[in-house]
Amino acid sequence: MKATDEGGKPGREEERRAMLRAIEEEVRATAAWTGRAELDPRVREALARVPRHAFVPPGEEAYAYCNVARPIGCGQTISQPYIVAIMSDLACIGPDDTVLEVGTGSGYQAAILAELARRVYSVEAVGELAGAARERLAGLGYRNVEVREGDGWEGWPEHAPFDAILVTAAAPEVPPPLVEQLRPGGRLVMPLGRPFAEQELIVLEKHGDGRTTTREVLPVAFVPLVRRRPDV
């Protein structure tokens, strides 16, 4: 369930501490938008434990702990650490929760979620990325994460309802199947907007009677949510 930082190199701990300082500085700077002046301690501890350098492509390790997004191939990115932190924080994940992630990418966000939740299900449309993330997470000792190649728009109904859903790519609307799969009282966090246009990170809360309320949190820039063709 927890990562083992195999392959650690001298200086990694200091790099990780510097990343955390940069994240916390940005959290304070964006508090007026997010309503969060500091991270939940559990989220901070998760960020401190997960070896981000294990989730970047070969040759990118020097940039692993910079507070910026980095390309991972296939037109996708590993999200900026601050964005991973604030999305995880806004989702309000408890230790007994079951979480759905849409857009596995490198697996870094899934690893953070695995540190916070009882069970994580992650869907990735790009087969090459899904396979690599599955192997990477298993190699780091995460036994509470399952990765599937598929269309994240449709969610993962077999394991619904979910206590929290995180979508790590932008879409012009919240996918209706994801709202259906969210447990009453749960939260969905995702960027809304079109590629290369204005996007807003939103938090959708589902109430006990099935109603939903949505709050815009922060201007963001994400890659678009990839849909799978029916014949793939």
ROKENU-121852 format. One record per residue (C-alpha): residue number from 1; chain; x, y, z. Coordinates in steps of 0.2 Angstrom, whole numbers. Last residue first. Layout:
BEGIN
> NUM;A;X;Y;Z
...
//
This chain:
BEGIN
> 232;A;-54;3;-150
> 231;A;-70;1;-161
> 230;A;-80;13;-150
> 229;A;-67;26;-150
> 228;A;-60;31;-134
> 227;A;-61;48;-127
> 226;A;-46;58;-121
> 225;A;-49;72;-108
> 224;A;-40;87;-114
> 223;A;-23;93;-107
> 222;A;-25;104;-92
> 221;A;-23;123;-89
> 220;A;-31;130;-73
> 219;A;-41;145;-66
> 218;A;-46;141;-49
> 217;A;-61;136;-38
> 216;A;-78;136;-47
> 215;A;-91;128;-36
> 214;A;-104;115;-41
> 213;A;-119;109;-32
> 212;A;-128;93;-35
> 211;A;-145;86;-31
> 210;A;-146;67;-28
> 209;A;-157;69;-12
> 208;A;-142;65;-1
> 207;A;-131;79;-9
> 206;A;-118;77;-23
> 205;A;-104;90;-22
> 204;A;-95;96;-38
> 203;A;-78;105;-35
> 202;A;-72;114;-50
> 201;A;-55;118;-58
> 200;A;-59;131;-71
> 199;A;-53;131;-89
> 198;A;-51;145;-102
> 197;A;-46;140;-119
> 196;A;-32;130;-126
> 195;A;-42;114;-125
> 194;A;-60;117;-119
> 193;A;-66;119;-101
> 192;A;-69;111;-85
> 191;A;-55;105;-74
> 190;A;-60;91;-61
> 189;A;-65;87;-43
> 188;A;-80;76;-39
> 187;A;-85;76;-21
> 186;A;-95;63;-11
> 185;A;-110;66;1
> 184;A;-121;55;-10
> 183;A;-109;43;-18
> 182;A;-103;47;-36
> 181;A;-106;35;-49
> 180;A;-121;44;-57
> 179;A;-110;60;-57
> 178;A;-97;50;-66
> 177;A;-109;44;-79
> 176;A;-115;62;-83
> 175;A;-97;67;-88
> 174;A;-95;85;-81
> 173;A;-94;97;-96
> 172;A;-82;105;-108
> 171;A;-69;92;-103
> 170;A;-51;94;-95
> 169;A;-40;81;-89
> 168;A;-35;74;-72
> 167;A;-53;69;-66
> 166;A;-54;65;-48
> 165;A;-69;56;-41
> 164;A;-73;54;-22
> 163;A;-83;43;-11
> 162;A;-86;31;-26
> 161;A;-102;22;-29
> 160;A;-97;12;-39
> 159;A;-85;-2;-42
> 158;A;-93;-10;-57
> 157;A;-98;7;-64
> 156;A;-80;12;-68
> 155;A;-81;29;-76
> 154;A;-89;31;-93
> 153;A;-79;47;-97
> 152;A;-64;37;-92
> 151;A;-64;27;-108
> 150;A;-53;12;-105
> 149;A;-37;4;-100
> 148;A;-38;-1;-81
> 147;A;-28;3;-66
> 146;A;-31;-5;-49
> 145;A;-23;3;-34
> 144;A;-24;-4;-16
> 143;A;-8;-15;-18
> 142;A;4;-1;-20
> 141;A;22;-8;-17
> 140;A;32;3;-28
> 139;A;34;-10;-42
> 138;A;15;-12;-42
> 137;A;13;7;-45
> 136;A;26;6;-59
> 135;A;19;-9;-68
> 134;A;1;-2;-68
> 133;A;8;15;-73
> 132;A;17;7;-88
> 131;A;2;-3;-94
> 130;A;-10;12;-93
> 129;A;2;24;-102
> 128;A;4;12;-117
> 127;A;-15;9;-117
> 126;A;-20;27;-118
> 125;A;-38;29;-111
> 124;A;-33;28;-93
> 123;A;-45;23;-79
> 122;A;-39;23;-61
> 121;A;-48;13;-46
> 120;A;-41;18;-29
> 119;A;-45;8;-13
> 118;A;-43;12;6
> 117;A;-39;31;3
> 116;A;-25;43;7
> 115;A;-9;35;2
> 114;A;-17;27;-13
> 113;A;-23;44;-18
> 112;A;-5;50;-19
> 111;A;0;35;-29
> 110;A;-15;38;-41
> 109;A;-9;56;-44
> 108;A;8;49;-48
> 107;A;2;35;-60
> 106;A;11;42;-76
> 105;A;-6;46;-84
> 104;A;-20;39;-74
> 103;A;-33;49;-82
> 102;A;-50;47;-73
> 101;A;-47;43;-54
> 100;A;-60;34;-44
> 99;A;-59;34;-25
> 98;A;-65;22;-12
> 97;A;-64;29;5
> 96;A;-59;21;22
> 95;A;-44;33;25
> 94;A;-54;48;21
> 93;A;-53;59;5
> 92;A;-58;77;6
> 91;A;-58;80;-13
> 90;A;-52;98;-11
> 89;A;-35;91;-3
> 88;A;-32;79;-17
> 87;A;-35;92;-30
> 86;A;-24;105;-21
> 85;A;-10;93;-20
> 84;A;-10;86;-37
> 83;A;-12;105;-43
> 82;A;3;110;-33
> 81;A;13;95;-39
> 80;A;11;101;-57
> 79;A;3;87;-67
> 78;A;12;73;-76
> 77;A;9;76;-94
> 76;A;1;69;-109
> 75;A;4;70;-128
> 74;A;8;51;-129
> 73;A;24;55;-119
> 72;A;27;60;-101
> 71;A;28;79;-102
> 70;A;31;89;-86
> 69;A;20;100;-75
> 68;A;29;112;-64
> 67;A;33;113;-45
> 66;A;51;106;-48
> 65;A;53;89;-39
> 64;A;55;78;-55
> 63;A;65;90;-65
> 62;A;82;81;-63
> 61;A;73;65;-66
> 60;A;68;69;-83
> 59;A;81;59;-92
> 58;A;70;43;-91
> 57;A;52;48;-90
> 56;A;44;54;-74
> 55;A;35;44;-61
> 54;A;49;37;-51
> 53;A;56;54;-48
> 52;A;40;58;-39
> 51;A;44;47;-24
> 50;A;28;47;-14
> 49;A;31;50;4
> 48;A;32;68;6
> 47;A;16;71;-5
> 46;A;7;58;6
> 45;A;12;67;22
> 44;A;6;84;14
> 43;A;-11;76;10
> 42;A;-13;69;27
> 41;A;-9;86;35
> 40;A;-23;94;26
> 39;A;-15;108;16
> 38;A;-14;126;21
> 37;A;-24;142;17
> 36;A;-37;132;8
> 35;A;-53;142;2
> 34;A;-48;139;-15
> 33;A;-49;156;-23
> 32;A;-43;167;-9
> 31;A;-31;153;-3
> 30;A;-21;154;-20
> 29;A;-5;162;-12
> 28;A;-6;151;3
> 27;A;-7;135;-8
> 26;A;7;142;-19
> 25;A;19;144;-4
> 24;A;14;126;2
> 23;A;18;119;-15
> 22;A;35;127;-15
> 21;A;39;122;2
> 20;A;34;104;-2
> 19;A;45;104;-18
> 18;A;59;110;-8
> 17;A;57;96;5
> 16;A;56;83;-10
> 15;A;72;91;-17
> 14;A;81;89;0
> 13;A;75;71;2
> 12;A;81;68;-16
> 11;A;99;75;-12
> 10;A;108;58;-13
> 9;A;98;46;-24
> 8;A;83;35;-21
> 7;A;82;19;-32
> 6;A;69;11;-21
> 5;A;58;24;-12
> 4;A;46;11;-6
> 3;A;28;17;-8
> 2;A;14;12;3
> 1;A;0;0;0
//
